[in-house]
């Protein structure tokens, strides 16, 4: 009797998680052994064309796996390891047949090692992108597996909605006009040196190629099927983060409270990484959520104006919020701000604590009740505690004042002008508390 030939299973790309999952469900349902499956990456002719439908097995039911296992599968798939399809199929065979039993140690160990490697690479990849403060288009050449880069497309967009282009062997990934475009690597790339002018020429060539030959996830079912490899931050990672940028990269996938489900992104702090004065507000608003930058909406613009009148420039200091996600109510016309609750402030406390740990500021300015309560750990009445410097238990000086959005809500023009002058005076007091030799970086 002739041995049964392996079943050849076509996948559209190295990142075809949707295809692998659909075929795996069907083959597991049909009880096809993993040893009889030959996973083949066979790109279809319409891979980079607008496609709304795709022929995949749809009859096999899904079966339950632990949440941690689902995360492990996502990480291993992103690793790009050549054996990932068969290794993960073996894992699913285990949960189909013996879900109550421990996974084979050798298999589990190999999968966990691949997952750890993928996580480390994903964080390094995120760190390649400059923060949203730098609005000029960013071009980065990286050496990571294609599935890893593709799996981070959403995270990179949330980290930096401003234009960027990523190139790794086999893939171009372009973010532009709120779209992510997946594109193949050009057959040939201009051989340029490392001079800035040459790199700009190369970036323009790749950008043009991606626009002409790529496809957005919005318009293609192939790219909608790319898995998003999320990196839920662990408390020890936050505590051990060695830089503000590393902390920002960890915060991308923060889901410590429900606000992350509706908001576009985590809005991390920005400013001078050597700042000795930090301003802490309440939460991001609509514009902050769209741009990924704190204090850029109407209240932020008023803050910039007042800070300049006080003798400062926002780029010299660190600006952040007690809560890192936008809380809002959606109306037909726009998203309306909602004050965050104590649970949201508490959930975000590790991020604010880590920012202050890394900066060790001489002065912390608390803009509004939410920020003051978050820093001081108690109820605060602004009218009783504003406009004076005091020692903070954690070190440095503190100053409480109003949030600039308060000034926008004062209806009477004369009173608004008076409150604005008081706000500028408070900012001057905060700046005066900096040591004369304090230099921002």
N, C-alpha and C positions, 0 to 999 in steps of 0.2 A: 504494500500500500504506500502510495506516495505521501510524503510529508506535506502538510498543509502549508501553502505559501503565505507569507505575511500579508496582512491587509494593509494596503497603502492608503493612508489618510491625508488628504491635502489640507494644508493651512495656507492662508493668503499671505502671511508675512511672519517674520520672527515674533511680532507683537500680537498675533492673532489669538488673543485669549478667548474671545467669544467663540471662535471656531473650535479651538481645543476643548473648551468646556462642553459645547453642544455635542461634538463627536464622542467625547469621553462618556457623557451621560448615556448616549445610545449604545456604545460598545459595552459599557458596564451592565446595562440592562440586558443586552444580548449575551452577557457572560463571555465576552471575548477576552482571552488572557492577554496581559500586556506584552508578553513575549511574542505574540502573533501580530503585533501592530507595528507598522513602519510609518512614523510621522514624517511627512514630507512638506517642506515649504515650497509651495508652487504658486507664485504670484499670478493672479488672473489678469487678463488684458485690461480690465476696467478698474484696477486697484486704485488708480489716481484719477478716476472720473467720478462725477456725481452719481451715486448709486443709492437707491432707497430700499432695495430688496436683495436678499441673498438666499441661496438654497443651502439650508443646513438641516440636520436631523431635528425634528420637533416633537417626536412622539414619546420619547423616554421621559419619565418623571424624574425630577430632582430628588435627592435624598439629603437628609440633614447631616451636617458636619459641625463640630464645635467652632465657635467664632475665632478662637485662636488659630485653629487649623486653616480657616479661610484666609486669615492674614498671612500665615506661613506660605500658603499656596501663591498668594499675590506676590510675596517677596521672592520666592524661588523662581516664579515665572519671569519676573523682572530681571533676574540675575543673568539671563541669556545663556546659561549653561547648556551645552549641546544635548545633554541627557535629561533636561528638565521635564520634557513632555512625558517620557516613560517613567521617570522617578515619581512624578506627581500622580500619574495613573496608578502606580503601585500603591501609593498612599490612599487613593480613593478605593482601590480594591479592598484594602484593609477595612475601611469604614463601611463598605458594603457588606462584607462577610463577617467581620469580628469587631464591631464597633465598641464593645465593652472591654476589649483586650488592649493592652499597651501596644503602641506601634513598635515594630521591629527596631531595636536600638541602632543598628548600623544605618538603616534607612533614615530614621529620625535624625541621627547625628549628621548625616550628609546634608539633609534638607536644612537643618538649623544653621549649619556652617554657610551654606549658600545664601540663606536669608540674611545672616549677619553681614556677609560681604556686600550684598545688595543694598542693605540699609546704609552702610558706611559710604558706599559709592554714591548713593542718592543724596546724602547730606553734602558730600564734596561737590557734587554737581550743582546743588542749590547755591552753595557758597561761591560758585563761579560768577553768578550774576551780581551786578552792582545793585545797591538799594534803589528804590523808586525815586529818591531825591535827585539822582542823576538821570535827567530826562533824555539825553542823547541816545540814539539806538546803540545797543550793546551787541557785539559779535564775539562769540566764544567758540574756539575749537577745542573739543574734549575727546578723550579716549575712553568711552564707555560702551557697553553693549547696546545695540539698537533698542531692544525691549526695555532696557532701563531708562534710556532717554525718553522713549515714547510714554512710559508709565509715569513720568514726572511732568508731562506737558501741562496738566492742570495745576500742579503745585507751582511750577515755574511761572505760570500766568498769574496765580494768586500772589506769588512772591513779588512779581514785578509786572504790572499790566502795561507799562511803557514798552515800546518796541524792542525786540531782541531777536537774535538769530543764533541757533546752536547747530554746530556741525560735528558729527562723529562719523567715522567710516561707515558708509552705508545709509546715512540718514541726514537730512536737513530738517530742522524744526524751526518754524518762523512764527513769531507772535507779532501781530500787526492789526490795528483797528479792531481790537477785542476778539480776534480770531486766532486760532492755532492752525497752522498749515503744516501737514506732513508731506515731505517730498523725498524722492530718492536722491542719492548722491550723484552729481554729474559724472559722466563718463571720464572726463578729464577736468582738472582744476588748475588754473594758472599757477605756475611755479614762481612764487614771490618770496622776497626776503622778509625780514622781520621789521623793516622800516615802517613807520606809521602809515605813510602814503601807500605803500604796497599792500599792507593789510586792509586798508580802506578799499582799495581796488578789488581785492579778493572778496571782501564782504559784500560789495555791490554786485559782483558777478554771481555769488551764491544766492543773494537776495532775489536777483532777477530770475535765476533758475528756479528757485522755490516757488515764486509767484506763477511762473509759466507751466511748471510741471507738477506742482503739488496739489493737494486737496485738503479742504478743511473737514474737521470732524462733523461740523454742522451739516455738511452736504453728502457725506458718504457713510454708509452703514459699516464699512470696513473699519473706519477710524473711530466711529462711535463705539465699536467693540473693543477698543484698546482698554486694557485694565488700568485703573488708577492705583498705583502703589502708594498707600498712605503710610506715614511714619508717626504714629501717635507718640507724643513726647512723654518720656518717663520722668517722674520727679527728680531722680538722681541726675538725669541728663541736664535738666534746667539748673540744678544746684552746681553742677560741675562745668557748665559752659564757660569757656575761657575768653570769649569775646562777645560783643553785642551783635556782631553779624552772625556768629554761630547760633546765638540765641534767637535771632530773627528767623534763621532757617529752620530751627526746631518748632517755632511758633506757627509755621504755615499750617500744620495739620492739628492745631489745638482744638480739642472738642471737650474741654473741661466743663462746659455748660451748654445749654441748648441754643444759645445765640449763634453758634457757629453754623447751625443748619440753614438759617435764612440769609445770613450775611454773605457777601461775596468773598470776603477774605479777612484774615487777621491783619489789623492795622498796628504794626509795631512802631516803637519810637524811632525818631530820627534826629540827627544833629551831629555835633562834634563828639567824637568818641573819647575825647579827653576832657569833656566838659566838667566844670566844677559847680555848675548850677543847672538844676533840672526843673522843668515846669511840668506839672502833672495835672491833666484835665480829667474830664468825666469819662467820655467814650467817643469813638469816632462818629461822625455824622454821615450824611448821604455822600457828599463829595469825597470825604476821606475813605469811605468804603469803596468808591469807584476807582480812586487813584492809588490807594494803598499808603497814603501819607497822612499824618496827623496835622490838624490845624491848617487846613487849606480851604475850608468853606467860609461863609460870611463871618463867623465868629473868629476863625483863624486869621482872616485878613485884618480884622479889627485888632486882634492881638499883635500882629506884626507892626501895625501902625503905632500902637501904644508903646511897644517895646522900643521902636526907633526913637520915639519922643523921649523915652526914659534914658536913651543913650546906649542901647544894645542892638544887636543883630541876631536874628534867630539862628543863623548858622554857627554862632559861637556857643550855643547851649544845647541841651538835650530836651526834646519835647516828646511827651508820651501821655498815655491815658491810664486811668485806673482799670478800665475795662477795654479790652482789645477788639471787641466785635460790636457792630452797629445794632442796636435794638430799635425796632421801628414797627409801625403799623402801616401796612400797604393800603393805599387808597387808589381810586382810579387815576388820580392825577399825579401822585407822588408818594414817596415814603416819608411818613411822619415820625419824628424822633419820639422815643419813649424812654423815660428815665430808667436806668438799670436798677435792678433790685440787689439786696444784700448778697444773695446767692451768687450773682454774677460777679460782684466785686470780690467775694471770697474765692471764687473759682480762678480769677485772674491774678490773685495775690502773688503766686509764685513768680509770675513774669515781672511784675513791678519790683518785687524784692530782688530778683536777679539783676535787673537793670541798675538798681541802686547799689547792689553789691559790687558790680563791675565798675561803676562810675565813682563810688565813694564821694558824693558831692559835698561841697562845703555848704551849699544852700539848696533847699528844696522848697519850691513855691507851689502851694496847693491851690489850684484854681477851682473854687466851688466846694460845695458840701461833700459831694461824692469823693472827690480826691482827698479832701482833708480827713474824712472819716476813714478812708482806706489807709492813709499814712499813719494817722494817730490811733486808729483802732477803737474809736469811741464816737458818740454823737457830737456833732459840731454845729454851733450857731455862728454863721459868718459875721454878723454884726457885732458879736461880742469878742471875736478872736482875730479879726483882720487887722492889718496895718501895724503889726509888731513882730519883731524877730524874737524867737525863743529857741532854746536848745532842744534838739530831738534826742530821744533815748537811744536811737540807732547811730547817732553821731551827726555833727554838722548843725546848721541852723535851719529853722523852718519858718515859713511865713504863709499865712492864710489870706486869701483875697477872693474876690468874686470871679466867676467864670466869665469870659468875654461875651458869651451868649446872653448873660443877664443884661448887659448893656444894650443889646439889640432889642430886648423886650420892654425896656422902659419907655412908656408911651409919651411922656411929657418931654419935649426937646430940651427945656432948661435943666430939668433934673437929670436927663441923660448926659448932658454936657458936664454937670457937676460930678456924676458918678464916674464918668470917663476920666476926669482930672484926678479923682481919688485913686482910680485904678493905675494911672500912670505914676502917681506918687508911690503907690505900693511897689511897683516894679523898680522904681529908682532905689527904694529902700533895700530891696533884695539885691540889686546890683552892687550897692555900696558895701554889702556884707562880704563880698569876695575879697580874699587876700590880695594885696597890691601886686604880688609876684605871681598870681594865678594866671596861667596861660592855657588857652584852649587849643586843642589839636584838631 
